[in-house]
Amino acid sequence: MKKHTLLLFKNRRPGETVFIEEYRKQGGYTALFKALREMTPAEIRDTVKASGLRGRGGAGFPTGTKWSFFPSDQGGQKYLVCNGDEMEPGTYKDRVLIEADPHQLVEGMIIAAYAMQIPTGYIFIRYAYKNAFDCLQRALAEASEAGFLGKNILGSGFSFELHLHGSAGRYILGEETALLNGLEGKRANPRSKPPFPAVRGLFDKPTTVNNVETLANVPHIINGGADWFASLAYTEGGAGTKLFGLSGHLESTECHELPIGITLGDVVREYGKGVWQGRRFKACLPGGASTPYLTAEHMTVPLDFAPLEQVGSRLGTGGVTVFDDHTCMVEATLNLNRFFARESCGWCTPCRDGLPYVSWLLEKIEKGQGTMEDIDNLRHQVHNINGRSFCALAMGAMGPVESLLRLFEEEIVDHIRKGRCPLKS
């Protein structure tokens, strides 16, 4: 295997957390000193943009471009919010990152706040991540005691307060405007856009929302430079490394930091140690539960944004969930869609009514009670829901359904013709 550079996991040790003393011994907070003493906010924004860093929370929007929309030169109250509500099935890499090395996130947020001249930040973390919450709470206390948070940081004249918020938990809180409503104590519905959060976000003030992994990359970009960060990827046009959380029918399921652009086959064989119990690979979700399936014919596809889009899927969060050849893909898709239907906030009709109807159709087919007309109805629902829901939750839910119809239609037809699931006796 080709050797690669570790950034986010360079200090990681199983079952342990790196706190401030060791973090600083390994070079931690040198990027903060460099940013505050040698760089202007504009230079930091330009460096992050030139690095090619894209959001690691699922949407993959270019981070530097997102920051460029923010009114950095505008005075008054502004907010930086970190989205740590990691509730998509198959996705757990942010939890692993926080529990291993929480100061990366803290340092990244301070630098990001300085780059956009933001005085206040929040880390929004899901209710189930108690250990990660405790790690961050200690890291924030340590950073404050060291003078990296609060008033006049390192004598720079820049001040930044960072708060930790434990969420009550809902999948919809992963949508940035629903997260802002939740942070304000309101019902977690997504907001109408425009205005976008950069104009009117938390408490109606300009706000930038970034993911945990995204922000944790910032110190490394400042220390190493934009060109160096971009060069870490295996693909032309890719940039940096990615945390891939492996799950499902693999011999080894854990989280690995790997270069952007590594192939699916290398991830499955080298890091997942192959499909479990000597079975064959049938399909996988490459980037969490809301990404379209890949099959064995996609083993050479690089796990990068553009290459995956070209084969009809997405990098998403990098949660690679593998299904073996004993898996019924109708049942797997039904299980996923039930989750999305349950987690709908109920704000819009395509999501509130469309997702339960899709579950009903898939249940009929899985029980052997489906008809050929149900396949047409599923296609109709995919078409009707995509692009018509208030936020991306329902569209994400259609990723597995659309790819089930595209890649496994024969398996659906078998259910209907045989009047049962063909993989069950």
C-alpha positions in Angstrom: 0.0 0.0 0.0 1.2 3.5 -0.8 2.1 5.4 2.4 0.1 8.4 3.2 0.2 11.3 5.7 -1.9 11.4 8.8 -3.2 14.8 9.9 -6.3 14.3 12.0 -5.2 11.0 13.4 -1.5 11.6 13.8 -1.9 11.7 17.6 -4.5 9.0 17.9 -4.0 6.1 20.3 -6.7 3.5 20.9 -8.8 4.2 24.0 -7.0 7.4 24.9 -7.5 11.1 24.4 -4.8 13.7 23.7 -5.2 16.8 25.8 -3.4 20.1 25.8 0.0 19.2 27.2 0.6 16.4 24.7 -1.2 18.3 21.9 1.3 21.2 22.2 4.3 18.8 22.4 3.1 17.5 19.0 2.9 21.0 17.5 -0.6 21.9 18.6 -1.5 25.6 18.6 1.5 26.5 16.5 -1.0 27.2 13.7 -2.9 29.6 16.0 0.3 31.5 16.8 1.1 31.7 13.1 -2.4 32.8 12.2 -2.7 35.5 14.8 0.9 36.9 14.6 1.8 36.4 10.9 -1.4 36.4 8.9 -4.3 38.7 8.2 -7.8 37.4 8.3 -8.0 37.7 4.5 -4.8 35.7 4.1 -6.2 32.9 6.2 -9.5 32.9 4.1 -7.5 32.9 0.9 -5.3 30.0 2.1 -8.2 27.8 3.1 -9.9 28.6 -0.3 -6.7 27.8 -2.2 -6.3 24.5 -0.3 -9.4 23.0 -1.9 -10.9 21.9 1.4 -14.5 20.9 1.0 -17.0 20.4 3.7 -16.7 17.0 5.4 -20.2 17.0 6.8 -22.0 15.6 3.7 -22.7 18.4 1.2 -19.1 18.9 0.3 -19.4 22.6 -0.4 -16.0 24.4 -0.8 -15.1 25.7 2.7 -13.1 28.8 1.5 -16.0 29.8 -0.8 -18.4 29.5 2.1 -16.3 31.7 4.2 -16.0 34.2 1.4 -19.8 34.7 1.6 -19.5 35.8 5.2 -19.5 39.5 6.0 -16.1 39.4 7.7 -15.6 43.1 7.6 -19.0 43.8 9.2 -18.9 44.8 12.9 -21.2 43.7 15.6 -22.2 40.2 16.8 -21.5 37.3 14.5 -21.4 33.5 15.2 -19.4 30.5 14.2 -21.2 27.2 14.8 -19.7 23.7 14.6 -22.2 21.0 13.6 -21.4 17.9 15.7 -24.9 16.4 15.4 -23.7 13.3 13.8 -26.8 11.1 13.6 -26.8 9.6 10.1 -26.6 5.8 10.1 -23.1 4.6 9.2 -21.4 7.8 10.2 -19.4 8.1 13.4 -16.0 9.7 12.4 -16.6 13.0 14.2 -17.1 11.2 17.5 -13.8 9.3 17.0 -12.0 12.5 16.0 -13.2 14.4 19.1 -12.5 11.5 21.5 -9.0 11.1 20.1 -7.8 14.7 19.8 -10.4 17.4 20.7 -7.9 20.4 20.6 -7.7 20.2 16.8 -11.3 21.2 16.7 -10.8 24.0 19.3 -7.8 25.4 17.5 -9.5 25.2 14.1 -12.5 27.1 15.4 -10.3 29.9 16.9 -8.5 30.3 13.6 -11.7 30.2 11.6 -13.3 32.8 13.9 -10.3 35.1 13.5 -10.4 34.6 9.7 -14.0 35.8 9.7 -13.7 38.2 12.7 -16.3 36.3 14.7 -16.4 36.9 18.5 -18.6 34.0 19.6 -18.8 30.3 18.7 -20.8 27.2 19.6 -20.1 23.5 19.3 -23.4 21.7 18.8 -23.0 18.0 19.7 -25.6 15.2 19.8 -27.0 14.0 23.1 -25.6 10.4 22.8 -22.0 11.6 22.5 -21.4 11.9 26.3 -17.7 10.9 26.2 -17.0 13.3 23.3 -18.9 16.1 25.2 -16.7 15.5 28.2 -13.5 15.5 26.1 -14.5 18.9 24.6 -15.5 20.3 27.9 -12.1 19.6 29.3 -10.4 20.9 26.1 -12.2 24.2 26.2 -11.3 24.7 29.9 -7.6 23.9 29.0 -7.6 26.3 26.1 -9.1 29.1 28.2 -6.6 28.6 30.9 -3.8 28.7 28.4 -5.0 32.0 27.0 -6.2 30.7 23.7 -9.9 31.6 24.3 -11.3 34.7 25.8 -10.1 38.3 25.6 -7.2 39.5 23.6 -5.9 36.1 22.5 -2.0 36.0 22.4 -2.0 39.8 22.6 -3.5 40.0 19.1 -6.5 42.2 20.0 -8.8 39.4 18.9 -11.3 38.0 21.4 -13.3 34.8 21.0 -15.7 32.9 23.3 -16.5 29.3 22.6 -19.4 27.4 24.1 -20.4 23.8 24.1 -24.1 22.8 23.6 -25.4 19.3 24.2 -28.3 18.6 21.8 -31.5 16.8 22.6 -30.9 15.0 19.3 -32.7 14.6 16.0 -31.4 13.7 12.5 -32.9 16.9 11.1 -30.5 18.9 13.3 -27.8 18.0 10.9 -29.4 20.6 8.5 -27.7 23.8 9.3 -30.7 26.0 9.7 -32.6 23.4 11.7 -29.5 23.3 13.9 -29.7 27.0 14.4 -33.3 26.8 15.5 -32.4 24.0 17.9 -29.6 26.1 19.3 -32.1 28.9 19.9 -34.4 26.5 21.8 -37.0 26.4 19.0 -38.5 23.5 17.2 -35.9 22.0 14.9 -37.4 22.9 11.5 -35.3 24.0 8.6 -35.5 27.7 7.7 -36.5 29.2 4.3 -33.4 30.3 2.3 -32.7 33.1 1.4 -31.7 34.7 3.7 -28.8 32.4 4.2 -27.2 32.0 7.6 -24.2 34.2 6.5 -26.8 37.0 6.3 -29.3 36.0 9.1 -28.4 33.0 11.1 -28.2 32.4 14.9 -30.3 34.9 16.7 -30.7 36.7 13.4 -27.0 37.5 13.2 -24.5 36.5 10.5 -23.4 32.9 11.1 -21.2 30.3 9.5 -21.8 26.7 10.2 -19.1 24.1 9.5 -18.6 20.4 10.4 -16.3 19.0 13.0 -13.9 17.4 10.6 -13.9 20.4 8.3 -12.8 22.8 11.1 -10.2 20.3 12.5 -8.4 20.5 9.1 -7.8 24.2 9.4 -4.7 24.2 11.7 -3.0 21.7 9.3 -3.7 23.9 6.3 -2.3 27.0 8.1 0.9 25.1 9.1 1.5 23.2 5.9 0.1 25.6 3.3 -2.6 25.3 0.6 -0.5 23.5 -2.0 0.8 20.9 0.5 -2.7 20.1 1.7 -4.0 19.7 -1.8 -1.1 17.4 -2.7 -2.2 14.8 -0.1 -5.0 13.6 -2.3 -4.6 10.8 -4.8 -6.8 12.4 -7.3 -6.2 15.4 -9.5 -8.5 18.1 -8.2 -8.9 16.4 -4.9 -7.5 17.9 -1.7 -6.4 16.5 1.7 -7.4 13.4 3.6 -10.7 12.1 4.7 -12.0 10.2 7.7 -13.7 7.0 6.5 -15.9 5.1 9.0 -16.2 1.5 8.0 -19.2 -0.6 9.0 -21.4 -3.4 7.8 -20.3 -6.8 6.5 -16.5 -6.3 6.8 -13.9 -8.3 8.8 -12.7 -5.0 10.3 -15.0 -2.0 11.0 -13.3 1.1 12.4 -12.4 4.6 11.4 -9.4 5.4 9.2 -7.9 8.6 7.9 -7.1 8.0 4.2 -6.2 10.2 1.3 -9.0 11.7 -0.7 -9.2 9.6 -3.9 -8.3 6.2 -2.5 -10.3 3.6 -4.4 -13.3 1.8 -2.9 -11.5 -1.5 -3.5 -8.5 -0.5 -1.5 -10.7 0.6 1.4 -12.6 -2.6 1.4 -9.7 -5.0 1.0 -6.9 -3.2 2.8 -8.6 -1.4 5.6 -11.9 -3.4 6.0 -9.9 -6.7 5.6 -12.4 -7.9 3.0 -16.0 -9.0 3.2 -16.7 -11.1 6.3 -17.2 -14.8 6.6 -15.7 -15.4 3.1 -18.8 -13.9 1.4 -18.8 -11.7 -1.7 -19.2 -7.9 -1.9 -22.7 -7.0 -3.2 -23.1 -3.3 -2.5 -22.1 -0.4 -0.2 -23.2 3.0 0.8 -20.0 5.1 0.2 -20.8 8.1 2.3 -23.5 7.4 4.9 -27.1 6.3 4.7 -28.2 9.1 2.3 -25.8 8.2 -0.5 -26.7 6.0 -3.5 -25.4 2.5 -3.5 -22.2 1.3 -5.3 -21.7 -2.2 -6.5 -18.7 -4.5 -7.2 -18.2 -2.8 -10.6 -17.3 0.4 -8.8 -14.3 -1.0 -6.9 -11.8 1.1 -8.9 -13.8 4.3 -8.4 -11.8 6.9 -6.4 -13.5 8.1 -3.2 -13.6 11.7 -4.1 -16.4 14.2 -4.8 -16.3 14.4 -8.6 -15.5 10.7 -9.4 -18.4 9.5 -7.2 -20.8 12.0 -8.7 -19.9 10.7 -12.1 -21.1 7.2 -11.2 -24.3 8.4 -9.6 -23.3 8.6 -5.9 -21.7 11.0 -3.4 -18.8 11.1 -1.0 -21.1 12.4 1.7 -19.7 11.8 5.2 -17.3 9.0 4.2 -19.3 6.4 6.1 -18.7 3.3 4.1 -21.3 0.6 4.9 -20.8 -2.7 3.1 -23.5 -5.3 2.3 -22.5 -8.9 1.5 -24.2 -11.2 -1.1 -26.6 -12.6 1.5 -28.2 -9.1 1.8 -31.7 -8.4 0.5 -31.3 -4.9 -1.0 -35.0 -4.2 -0.8 -35.0 -4.9 2.9 -31.8 -2.8 3.4 -33.4 0.1 1.6 -36.6 -0.3 3.6 -34.6 -0.2 6.8 -32.9 3.1 5.7 -36.1 4.7 4.5 -37.9 3.9 7.8 -35.2 5.8 9.6 -35.6 8.9 7.4 -39.4 8.8 7.6 -39.2 8.6 11.4 -36.7 11.5 11.5 -38.7 13.8 9.3 -39.6 17.1 11.0 -42.9 17.0 9.2 -42.5 20.5 7.8 -43.1 19.8 4.2 -45.4 17.4 2.3 -42.9 15.5 0.2 -41.0 14.5 3.3 -43.8 14.1 5.8 -46.1 12.1 3.5 -43.8 10.9 0.8 -41.3 9.0 2.9 -43.9 6.9 4.8 -45.5 6.1 1.4 -42.1 4.9 0.1 -41.7 2.7 3.2 -45.2 1.3 2.6 -44.3 0.4 -1.0 -41.0 -1.2 0.0 -42.8 -3.2 2.8 -45.3 -4.5 0.3 -42.6 -5.7 -2.1 -40.4 -7.2 0.7 -43.4 -9.2 2.0 -44.1 -10.5 -1.5 -47.3 -8.5 -1.9 -46.0 -6.0 -4.4 -47.0 -5.4 -8.0 -45.1 -4.2 -11.1 -47.1 -1.0 -10.6 -45.4 -0.5 -7.3 -42.0 -0.2 -9.1 -43.5 2.6 -11.2 -44.9 4.2 -8.0 -41.4 4.2 -6.4 -39.9 5.9 -9.5 -42.7 8.4 -9.4 -41.9 9.1 -5.7 -38.2 9.6 -6.3 -39.0 12.0 -9.1 -41.6 13.9 -7.0 -39.5 14.2 -3.9 -36.2 15.1 -5.4 -35.9 18.9 -5.6 -39.3 19.5 -4.0 -38.7 19.1 -0.3 -38.0 22.0 2.0 -34.5 20.7 2.9 -32.2 17.9 1.8 -33.5 15.3 4.2 -36.0 13.8 1.8 -33.7 14.1 -1.2 -31.0 12.2 0.8 -33.5 9.5 1.7 -34.2 9.0 -2.1 -30.5 8.3 -2.7 -30.7 4.6 -1.7 -34.2 4.2 -3.3 -33.1 5.7 -6.6 -30.0 3.4 -6.7 -32.1 0.4 -5.7 -34.3 0.9 -8.7 -31.3 1.6 -11.0 -28.9 -1.1 -9.8 -31.1 -3.9 -8.3 -34.4 -3.7 -10.3 -34.1 -7.5 -11.1 -34.1 -8.2 -7.4 -37.3 -6.1 -6.9 -38.9 -8.0 -9.8 -37.9 -11.3 -8.2 -39.8 -10.3 -5.0 -42.9 -9.6 -7.0 -42.8 -12.7 -9.3 -42.0 -15.1 -6.5 -44.3 -13.6 -4.0 -41.6 -13.5 -1.3 -38.1 -12.3 -0.7 -35.9 -14.6 -2.9 -33.1 -14.6 -0.3 -35.4 -16.0 2.5 -36.6 -19.6 2.6 
